[in-house]
């Protein structure tokens, strides 16, 4: 019985299989097409992000997000904290500030495209458990 060549190769090397991948790189040593998660080329902070006076419309690194009244209050609080150099706010305080009946921010932002992209869990970026922030964080200068 003839075995699959990959299985045969793994058997001959004691169960280990080595695979070599070749990815083309551009002149900067990066894969072509760029990184979709990247906010874009460096520019002044004022050019990267902007918002309407009530935060119901936000331009976040070129992507436009629209928020409801309660959502916009949360975004405003997170924006202010980010600009003040204290980007991580507790979920309970944010919900209280927006006079929200929800127990979790995730419920308030259910299926919203900013959730998990612009608005992220703080503990993923150096904040405490139960905190949230706007991501990317501002560089500390």
Secondary structure, 3 states (H helix, E strand, C coil): CCCCHHHHHHHHCCCCCCCCCCCCECCCCCECCCCCCCCCCCCCHHHHEEECCCCCEEEECCEEEECCHHHHHHHHHHHHHHHCCCCCEEHHHHHHHCCCCCCCHHHHCCCCCCECCCEEEHHHCCCCCCEEEECCCCCCC
